[in-house]
Amino acid sequence: MTATDPSAADSARLTAPETFRALYAHFRPHRKTVALAGLLTLAGAASGLLQPVATKVLVDRLASGGTVTGILLALTALVVVGTALAALGVYTLERTAESVVLAARRTLVGRLLRLRLPEAERTQPGDLMSRVTSDTTLLRAVTTQAIVNGATGAVTLAAAVAMMALMDAVLLGVTLGVIALTGGAVALIMPRIARATERSQEAVGEISTVLERMFGALRTVKASGAEQRETATADAAMRRAWRHGVTSAKWEAVAEAAVGLAVQLSFLAVLGVGGARVASGAIPVSTLVAFLLYLFYVIEPVDRLTEAVSKYQQGSAAVARIAQVERLATEPLERDHPGRTGPPAVAEGPASVRFENVSFRYREGLEPVHHQVDFEVPGPGMTALVGPSGAGKSTVFALIERFYEPTGGRVLIDGKDVRDRSLPDLRDAIGYVEQDAPVLAGTLRQNLVYAAPGATGEEIRDVLRRAKLDTLVDRLPEGLDTQVGHRGTMLSGGERQRIALARALLRKPRLLLLDEATSQLDAVNELAVRDVITQAARETTVLVVAHRLSTVIHADRIVVMEAGRVRAVGTHTELLGQDELYARLAATQFLGPAG
């Protein structure tokens, strides 16, 4: 299936109310701390508001020949206290911002790990990773800084305007007139910042996708001589991110310049009009000085408001991308399972499996993979699924694990529909060896106990011996604590398969699913692993997809599949005389790759 960006399915930008609700959801747990930071910032701003008043008194005292020592000490105290409170407010705000990012990333990672497989397969992993790393970084600014800067900037500006009105209403009118003209221009710029930021974040997601693809198949890239082509692909995505980032920076610079221009024009206008009023005797010089100080003081709250709106526009783009992930379908949490009323019931002994008229397609518009598949697997023992490529064999395992839901019929484990069981209970009973036998980055020990973290040292040694991995451990420089590399690149294909088998056996499953578990093994190791599987089948139910005749002939029963249907069930001897397809496949000694 072709992977697509989540935004392709949900490309519409969030409306303003939806954006606000999404932002508030991130902000709500931290609202008390943010309020504290806002109060500290306001307290620092209040001390600044008093400084022009103290300056006016100082000028009047100097004009009358009075003492100014007390006023100078008061001004010094106001500056020191205001600076300290503002610094404390900034620290509190930054700390809270990091907490917002941490909470958002935890939520996103938890949700991504619970994505339903159809959703995960329709999305690009690199883009999802960028939403966890890059988009949440933008979120930190809008959920704390934008809110506090917007609130404190508005309150401080209102207080400054009130003080300016008390000084001289005429000069205030001149100031507001100039600011209103430039404010309209800034309002037109802000949506452009939002659009450029969203496109930039999408391009960053493309970069992550390209890198994830390259490093996921680095040997293929090198062997194909495709380094330059892949570099060009990555470069194109990086240029798009650069271009949109520069566009966003350009409009932010214009907005900031407009604010600065408004203040400068206001200063010139006030200086001209105020000078005339001083000359006419309408106001004293000290009032003009204090008003000019307030005018310069207004620069900071106006900058805060402008930055708050800019951050909000940037953050709204990030919130929209995060919200797209939150809308993807996920598997239910344990607590979400309606049939769960107590601790899980621990079943004993091998599991039984039954498919009852199961039909399945991966999504609407695609051809069905299964057509009324019907077979039964009693336990214990080994049942083999065989058939040509595309017959739907591996899909059987995906339906048992509930990676997908059947579109018709039922899949039963121990006589109970898998959809009526909680996912943890269902999967706890299953050991699964995938077709490509994935190995995770980390140590060999971490990979072995991945599905059974409580395994003892003795259990690990036993499974190593059974999977013929003990000699591998002996020759590794750090034994079980040796790093195996990204996706197990330090190991051979056969070693990865045996590690995957050992990992599944260590879980002590009631049902063991093996998808091509011996496809990359040499004859000696295949014989050893086959003995392990045969031994396991005496105690548990083993269901294996196999293409080697040597594996199939030892199965207790064989299910022959073709084009999504079960065409025959029996033993090797029975099927040789009863089913033409099986006889033909067996005659070639090769039963076709998994499908």
Secondary structure, DSSP 8 states (H G I E B T S, - for coil): -----HHHHS-S---HHHHHHHHHHHHGGGHHHHHHHHHHHHHHHHHHHHHHHHHHHHHHHHHHT---HHHHHHHHHHHHHHHHHHHHHHHHHHHHHHHHHHHHHHHHHHHHHTB-HHHHHTS-HHHHHHIIIIIHHHHHIIIIIHHHHHHHHHHHHHHHHHHHHHH-HHHHHHHHHHHHHHHHHHHHHHHHHHHHHHHHHHHHHHHHHHHHHHHHTHHHHHHTT-HHHHHHHHHHHHHHHHHHHHHHHHHHHHHHHHHHHHHHHHHHHHHHHHHHHHHHTSS-HHHHHHHHHHHHHHHHHHHHHHHHHHHHHHHHHHHHHHHHHHTS-B---GGG-TT--SS-----S---EEEEEEEE-SSTTS--SEEEEEEEE-SSEEEEEE-STTSSHHHHHHHHTTSS--SEEEEEETTEEGGGS-HHHHHHTEEEE-TT----SSBHHHHHTSS-TT--HHHHHHHHHHTT-HHHHHHSTTGGG-B--GGGTTS-HHHHHHHHHHHHHHT--SEEEEESTTTT--HHHHHHHHHHHHHHHTTSEEEEE--BHHHHTT-SEEEEEETTEEEEEE-HHHHHHH-HHHHHHHHTTB-----
